[in-house]
Amino acid sequence: MESLQYIIDSICTKLTVESIYKVIESRIRQGAFTIDEILPSIQSGDRSLDTGSAKMLAVAALEELVQLGDIRIEADNVIPLKDA
């Protein structure tokens, strides 16, 4: 698994790790969601991102949150395990 920062640097997005986590944490507070539901919010931070790039960023950030024990992912569903 590549780190979120590595992917940000590789695709040359103006987004930061913090901005992506902010989008995800905001959505986590609302309950379970699908990965695709957060893509438009990520893309709104950098209009040059295509859907595939936004999804790579989302998946990398979500995988880091899984490792921290904040969420679990089942298929494309993100399930909060504690308050973010």
N, C-alpha and C positions, 0 to 999 in steps of 0.2 A: 504494500500500500504506500503510495506516495503521499507526502505531507501536503496539507492544504497550502502552506506557504510555497512549496516547490511548484505546485500547479499554478498558483497565482503568478509566480515569476515566469513560468514556462509559457503561459498564454498571454503574458504582458497586459493583464487587466489592471485597471486603476483601482479595483476593489482591494480592500485589506482583509486580513484574517478577522479582525474585529468587526468589520462591517458585515461580513457573511454570518458570523456568529450572532450578531444582533438581529438579523433577519430570521434566523432559525430559532433563536430564543424567544422572539416575539411570537412566532407561530406555535412553539411548544406550549406557551401559556394558554393557548386556546384548545389544547387537547391533541389527540391523534390526527395525523394528516398523511398525505402521500407525498413522495418526493417531488412529483411534478407540480404540486400545488405551490411550492416555494420558488420555482424557477422564475416566474414573472417578477417576483420581488428582487431576486438576485440580478436579473437582467436590467431592472430599472436603475440599478446602481451603476451599470456600465452598458449603455445601449449598443455597444459594438459586440457584445457577447451573443453567440448563437445558442440555441437550446442545448446542444451537445456540450459546449464549454460550461454553460451554467450548471448543467447536471454533473459534470466532473467536479466542479467546485462544491456543489451541494453534497455529493456522495463522500468526498474527502472529509468535509467538515462533520458530516453525520457519523462517519466511521470513527472519527476522533471522539465524538460524544458517546458512542457505544463503548469505546475503551474506558471512558471516564465513568461509565455506569449511569449516565443521565437518560439514555434512551435505549430502546431495542428496535431493530428493523426486521419486519416480517414481510417478505416480498418487497413491495415498494411502500409499505405502510410504516410510518414512524410512530412509535408509541413511547410517550414520555414515562419515565420511571420515577422521576422526582421533579420538583419545581426547578425551573431553570432561571 
